[in-house]
Amino acid sequence: MLFSAIPGSAAQAASRGAIYFVECGSDAQKNDVQKNDGRSADSPWTTLEQVNGHRFAAGDEVRFKRGSICSGMLWPKGSGSDPAPIRMTAYGTGVRPKIVAASGSDAVLKLFNQEYWNIDSLDLSGANKFGVFVSGDKGILRHIYLANLLVHNVGGAEMKNKESGLVVISPGSVDQRFDDVLVDGVTAYNTREWVGIMVGGGNFGWPPESTWSTHVTIRDCVVHDVQGDGIVLFRVRDGRIGSSVAWHTGMQATESMGTPNAIWTWMCRDCVVEQNEAFLTDSPGVDGGAFDIDYGNTNNSVVDNYGHDTQGYCIAVFAAGFVTQHSEVRGNTCLNNGRSPRMAQFQGAIFLHTWNDGKLDGLVVEDNTIYWNPPGTVPAVINDAAFQGENGIFRNNRIYSTSPWMTTSDQSLHFEGNHYGLYSHDGALDGRWSYGSRMFQGFADYQAHSGQDAGSSFRQVAKTNTDLIFWPKSSVATHQLDAAYRDLLSKPRVGVEGGARLHQQMLRGKWTMYAVLSGKLDGDHLLNETTRRQLTMLKSLAAQFHGNGLETVIALRQGPGSASEKGSLGNAISDLDFDTATFVAAPVAVKDLKDRNTSEASLLLFLSPEGHVIKAWRGGFSGAAELGLALRQKLGNPAYSEIGEAQ
């Protein structure tokens, strides 16, 4: 019997308890429902009432049949334990089992004062306030793991607070918090409520850090088409948002409760936002940015992210009423931010801002790349923040701008080792910098009289490509790359489960992203996390550039597994909802099969319509910025008008 579950030791833990099967709409409903005890696939429970009416014990497992549809709200009872969480997963083959709640239900899936649950591989829709809602009103609730869920089409209730939306794991009182939360590989989209994915929150004023949730990870997730925020951590200690994507955030037409961003943290200690992508962000008021270290944060980092095509800023650091301490903004790429003239003028691409006696302390902004093409003569960096302690640091950053106004800052920020490039039609436009209360015309004047940007440089550049301002038109020199990968690309490709041979010309005639990834499954029959992380970025690329003619081919390294393992791989591919990609078996020589199938190292090739290798990435994770910029330079700006067709 085929099933899939979340990472970790859940399979071993679940074996100690009972297994229950659920198949809504099955022929078993024609029989006496009371005779269906759910203890086998031949005698499954057939309604959610049977599931909701049972109190599950530690180590139990609930399996919903793939392809089935259950109507109503799912609220199973009981809690697992540290050695034996309760699992809720899928069995069989095909699409995820669907849970469809009525429009009058508060949630599609709910847990309250429950802990030690592993839930994965479900399709959840309906309800008027929450897709997934996990809460409580007392004590520490531990080990809430959500993986491989599809949560969508939620909403209809009046928004009264930010704790509403697609996936909300939020305390119900100041006396309750969470510990050990994992949201992994969840796709959440389309809600009339506020948030895509939230962990934390609660309208409790300013409780002490001892009441904050702890050890929270959100990774490999996709959020889009939400009224407010995309992915957030509120009141968390030791949190991470990684390798996730958010777009079409802040879609509320009129501001009613706040101004949203794509991915951000608030009241967070020791939290990291890294290797994410955010684009097409908006707001009914201010903000509307990609990433944000907000007030009340301590030891927060925004590292190696890609924020582009936003109405608001790329990255902001804020303080209000509190001191935001030890913030790091490093290695990020910002492109086409500030598409709103109003927000570009007020916020720039990098925005450092305080209010209500808030202060920044220990801020470092370094090694970031900013491509700034605003709708007006406005600066890429705006700093009007109050600092305590030493000045903030802005160093070793690269700003490529069409606006002659590069930066504006009071004297609380120290600039050093930066590079500025100013692009104009003839390359003769001079730049200007505002520091303290003075505007400097020209880089030499600025360096000589501001005391800033020692070791920095400035270059004037004539635009040669009106479509892609920051990149000159260039010919493709690929002979060396072609030779390096000729053998791989010449091998025949077959369907990922051994189907018919695909046409040999499939990698010619179109721009193609060809990825060789590990098809290794974890102990719970999901794709390994390394592959899922890379696929999250490739799905985002496909959504943006499929309308430009990009094709995506995913070649998975497969070992000589059993029929059950191959069926599980088929389920894993189906659950990716990556309809614009073609999945094939990686063409590996027999002598290399053993070693290569166990490898999780990736190889990505960007191919021209003539079959030439334009660029290659191999080894580790390839981030959204390096992939997205490479495609943009050849295919132009993304065809966002078709993004809904490429989901």
ABEGO torsion letter per residue (X at the ends): XBBBBBBEAAAAAAAABBBBBBBBGBAAAABBAAABAGABAABBBABAAAAAABBBBBGBBBBBBBGBBBBEBBBBBEBBBAABBBBBBBBEBEBBBBBBBBAABABABBBBGBBGBBBBGBBBBEEAABABBBBBABEBBBGBBBBGBBBBGBEGBBBABABBEABBBBBABAABBBBGBBBBGBBBBGBABABABBBEEEBAEBBBAAABBBGBBBBGBBBBGBABBABBBBGBBGBBBBGBBBBGBGABABBAAEBBBABBBBGBBGBBBBGBBBBGBBBABBEGBABBBBBGBBGBBBBGBBBBGBABBABBBBBBGBBBBGBBBBGBBBBGBGABAAAAAAAEABBBBBBGGBBBBGBBBBGBBBBBBBBEBBBABBBABBBBEBBBBBBGBBBBBABABABBBBAABBBBGBBBBBBBAAGABBBBBBBEABBBBEAAAAAAAAGBGBGBBBBBBBBABAABAABBBBBBBAAAAAAAAAAAAABBBBBAAGBBBBBAAAABGBBBBBBBBBABBBAAGBBBAAAAAAAAAAAAAAAAAAAAGBBBBBBBBBBBBBAAAAAAAAAAAAAAGBAABBBBBBBBBAAAAAAAAABABBBBBBBBAAGBBABBBBGBBBBAAAAAAAAAAAAEBBBAAAAAAAX
